[in-house]
C-alpha cells in the first residue's frame, strides 16, 4: 500500500509567484524542480555577479536559492521547506 505524499508537484506549482521569507531574506518562488521536488527562490537582495564558462564576470543576475520540499525518505516535509514563511 503506497502512502500519500504530504504535498504534490501541482500544489507546489500553485505557489509560483508567492512572496516568502527564507533565512532572513525576502524573495519570490519562481520555479518548481520536479526532481526532489524543490522550489527555486529569487531573493530581493542585491544581485550577484554571474560568471561565464571561463570564470570571467559577465553580468549581474538575481540571487537564487533552491529549497528542498521533501525529506530524504520522501514521506515528510523537509525542515528547509517548513522554515519558509509566506509574506503577507
SVG drawing of the C-alpha trace seen along z (x, -y; Angstrom):
<svg xmlns="http://www.w3.org/2000/svg" viewBox="-2 -45 40 47">
<polyline fill="none" stroke="black" stroke-width="0.4" points="0.0,0.0 1.5,-3.3 1.3,-6.3 0.1,-9.7 2.8,-12.3 2.4,-15.4 2.4,-17.7 2.1,-17.3 4.0,-19.0 0.8,-20.6 0.3,-22.1 3.9,-23.4 3.3,-24.9 0.4,-26.9 2.9,-28.5 4.9,-30.1 4.8,-33.9 4.2,-33.8 6.4,-36.1 8.3,-34.4 10.8,-35.0 13.6,-32.4 16.8,-32.6 16.2,-36.3 15.8,-37.2 12.7,-38.2 12.1,-36.5 9.7,-35.0 9.1,-31.4 10.0,-31.4 10.2,-27.7 9.4,-24.1 12.0,-21.4 10.2,-18.1 13.3,-16.1 13.3,-16.2 11.0,-18.2 12.5,-21.6 11.5,-25.2 13.6,-27.9 13.5,-31.3 14.7,-34.5 15.8,-36.8 15.3,-40.6 18.7,-41.2 21.5,-42.7 22.2,-40.9 25.2,-38.6 27.8,-38.6 27.4,-35.8 30.5,-34.3 30.7,-32.8 32.1,-29.3 35.7,-30.6 35.1,-32.1 35.1,-35.7 32.4,-38.0 29.9,-39.0 26.7,-40.4 24.7,-40.9 21.9,-38.5 19.3,-38.0 20.4,-35.7 18.5,-32.4 18.2,-29.7 16.9,-26.1 14.8,-24.8 14.1,-21.1 10.4,-20.3 10.5,-16.6 12.8,-14.9 15.3,-12.3 12.7,-9.4 10.2,-11.5 7.3,-11.0 7.6,-14.2 8.1,-17.9 11.8,-18.9 12.9,-21.3 14.1,-23.8 10.6,-24.0 9.0,-24.3 11.4,-27.2 10.0,-29.3 7.4,-31.9 4.8,-33.4 5.0,-37.2 1.6,-38.6"/>
</svg>
